[in-house]
Amino acid sequence: MLAFLLPRVSNRRRLERLLRTKLNDAGKQFAEAQRAYTDAKATSLAELPTDESGRARLVCRRHAEKRAVRLDAEGRPACFDADHPDCQGCLEDIRDGRVETW
């Protein structure tokens, strides 16, 4: 009688593993789509040029280098440091639409 149940258990485990894998993949894809949407929305608010990943392309005042960075909901770059004067000036330039881009 146990031999009869083994194939069903094995198939059930395979099905569970398949479903778990597919759901994990779908969750990762959804998270990536959400991130891309958020990045595109924030970047469009600032009307900055973007790279293929949706990150804003700007020239960092603080480090004087080209960067592709994500912007948060308030239009601040991920590298923003509220205590640094160059970062504060960069944020003002982004909001005024005059930040240096590439």
Phi and psi in degrees as a GROMACS rama.xvg file:
@    title "Ramachandran Plot"
@    xaxis  label "Phi"
@    yaxis  label "Psi"
@TYPE xy
-65.5117  -35.2482  LEU-2
-60.7452  -31.9791  ALA-3
-68.4249  -34.003  PHE-4
-80.3739  -25.7307  LEU-5
-57.2646  -47.3284  LEU-6
-61.329  -36.0947  PRO-7
-66.4519  -41.4542  ARG-8
-65.5445  -43.45  VAL-9
-62.512  -44.8846  SER-10
-64.5633  -37.9694  ASN-11
-63.8336  -43.1361  ARG-12
-64.5366  -41.483  ARG-13
-63.0997  -42.61  ARG-14
-63.9698  -43.621  LEU-15
-61.06  -43.5741  GLU-16
-64.2275  -42.4865  ARG-17
-61.9442  -47.6778  LEU-18
-63.1739  -42.2295  LEU-19
-61.8176  -43.7618  ARG-20
-63.3255  -46.2891  THR-21
-65.5771  -39.6482  LYS-22
-67.1203  -38.448  LEU-23
-62.9279  -43.9604  ASN-24
-62.2072  -42.7052  ASP-25
-64.2828  -39.2535  ALA-26
-63.7794  -41.9096  GLY-27
-65.0825  -41.974  LYS-28
-64.9231  -40.2878  GLN-29
-63.8487  -42.9992  PHE-30
-62.7951  -40.5027  ALA-31
-65.9931  -41.0024  GLU-32
-64.5737  -40.1639  ALA-33
-62.2276  -44.4104  GLN-34
-63.2516  -43.2484  ARG-35
-64.159  -40.2818  ALA-36
-63.3359  -45.8641  TYR-37
-62.323  -43.4722  THR-38
-62.7085  -44.8093  ASP-39
-65.2347  -39.1447  ALA-40
-64.8376  -46.8507  LYS-41
-65.2531  -40.2734  ALA-42
-68.6501  -37.8496  THR-43
-67.9444  -29.9053  SER-44
-62.4777  -38.3963  LEU-45
-88.4555  -9.87522  ALA-46
52.3819  50.206  GLU-47
-104.358  152.858  LEU-48
-66.5964  149.559  PRO-49
-125.949  161.313  THR-50
-90.1068  -174.717  ASP-51
-66.6273  -17.4439  GLU-52
-93.4538  0.795832  SER-53
86.3773  8.91192  GLY-54
-86.149  144.81  ARG-55
-70.4456  136.98  ALA-56
-100.877  112.531  ARG-57
-140.742  167.198  LEU-58
-102.023  120.235  VAL-59
-70.6679  124.088  CYS-60
-69.6872  -38.2164  ARG-61
-66.0151  -44.1918  ARG-62
-107.748  -0.638279  HIS-63
49.9138  53.9238  ALA-64
-144.746  156.031  GLU-65
-73.4846  137.53  LYS-66
-141.092  147.145  ARG-67
-111.316  112.291  ALA-68
-130.305  153.355  VAL-69
-81.2105  146.769  ARG-70
-108.449  141.559  LEU-71
-82.4084  -176.483  ASP-72
-61.7284  -23.5186  ALA-73
-95.1458  6.57005  GLU-74
82.3545  14.1907  GLY-75
-88.9069  136.386  ARG-76
-68.0012  155.865  PRO-77
-61.3248  -27.18  ALA-78
-86.0775  3.89106  CYS-79
-63.3413  131.202  PHE-80
-121.477  111.42  ASP-81
-61.2511  -23.7099  ALA-82
-88.3261  -7.6441  ASP-83
-98.3683  128.966  HIS-84
-63.1524  -35.0839  PRO-85
-64.9422  -38.5408  ASP-86
-67.1733  -38.973  CYS-87
-63.7545  -41.8217  GLN-88
-65.4918  -38.5192  GLY-89
-62.3453  -44.6421  CYS-90
-61.8167  -41.7994  LEU-91
-61.6412  -41.8938  GLU-92
-64.987  -39.6046  ASP-93
-61.3378  -46.2698  ILE-94
-67.2765  -31.1356  ARG-95
-85.633  -8.38574  ASP-96
77.7463  25.796  GLY-97
-125.102  19.9192  ARG-98
-71.6418  146.398  VAL-99
-75.1613  129.26  GLU-100
-123.255  175.906  THR-101
